[in-house]
Amino acid sequence: MTSVEPAILAENLAKRYGRIQAVADVSLRVEVGEVVGVVGTNGAGKTTTIELIAGMRVPDRGRVVVLGLDPRRDRARLRQVLGVQLQHAHLHHALRVTELLDLYRSFYPDPRPTDELLDLVELTDQRRSIFEKLSGGQQQRLSIAIALAGRPRVAILDELTTGLDPKARRRMWGTIERIKSSGVTILLVSHAMEEVERLCDRVAVLDAGRVIALDTPAGLVDRAGATTLDDAIVTLTGKNLEDAA
Ligand SMILES: Nc1ncnc2c1ncn2[C@@H]1O[C@H](COP(=O)(O)OP(=O)(O)OP(=O)(O)O)[C@@H](O)[C@H]1O
């Protein structure tokens, strides 16, 4: 057990929506500078888990500490150090790319320059475009730029490259590697095992609202006696990610 404060500490989280136990018991410790993947079949509780960690939902049980802060009590301070990109960002559809970026940049004391953000997610040519005229992949990239606008120390990214073509997906991986090398801690929900293998130091496998394994990608493959991470997840969960996605 290290004495250094973790970037993210989640202990025994539980969350129920009516009769659905979305998160049953999730504990997770992410060290500063790590990239940790969260994988599992549809409905395993991945999005609910990261919403609990980001303070967007209140857990029924358990506690969350992000960089020493309580996501709900220290909401304003946490907003300065945490960037969140969600699966379905609700952005103002009639605004231009730079207007949206500048709106979000205005929330932070030392935001990344607009040009740097545009360059990071390769939207410089679309800077004057209206949000609703962007392609799905471009909208996705803009939501990532918004998550990174305030130079967060922790970034939570949900299905980073879903909807991106293979070339755009690889470019996005390069972007995340650059963000990682600047020391940012990243929690990354993904269905793409190639992405997880390339970007993640460790992977939390969720099933029915519980972490059933937490290890390096190679460690999970070994533990499952598998040859690929895809196969390892199928063995560990007893479910096929491809079928469920
Ligand atoms: N707002 C909500 N109200 C009711 N039920 C919900 C709500 N959000 C999620 N659920 C249910 O909770 C369970 C966990 O959902 P969650 O979105 O956390 O899983 P997930 O692993 O992120 O799934 P996916 O891979 O499909 O995004 C599912 O059964 C889902 O239908």
The ligand as an ORCA input file, in Angstrom:
! r2SCAN-3c Opt
* xyz 0 1
  N     -30.825      6.702    -15.865
  C     -31.127      5.407    -15.783
  N     -32.336      4.992    -15.368
  C     -32.637      3.689    -15.279
  N     -31.782      2.681    -15.577
  C     -30.568      3.029    -15.999
  C     -30.173      4.406    -16.145
  N     -28.884      4.435    -16.594
  C     -28.512      3.143    -16.737
  N     -29.497      2.306    -16.381
  C     -29.434      0.823    -16.352
  O     -28.390      0.474    -15.443
  C     -27.608     -0.603    -15.966
  C     -26.158     -0.165    -16.102
  O     -26.087      0.852    -17.108
  P     -24.737      1.592    -17.508
  O     -25.082      2.592    -18.559
  O     -24.038      2.056    -16.290
  O     -23.908      0.377    -18.141
  P     -22.729      0.406    -19.212
  O     -21.816     -0.697    -18.794
  O     -22.148      1.759    -19.316
  O     -23.461      0.022    -20.559
  P     -23.138      0.430    -22.092
  O     -21.927     -0.354    -22.486
  O     -24.365     -0.030    -22.806
  O     -22.948      1.911    -22.136
  C     -28.275     -1.009    -17.252
  O     -29.145     -2.068    -16.991
  C     -29.042      0.234    -17.671
  O     -30.156     -0.105    -18.453
*
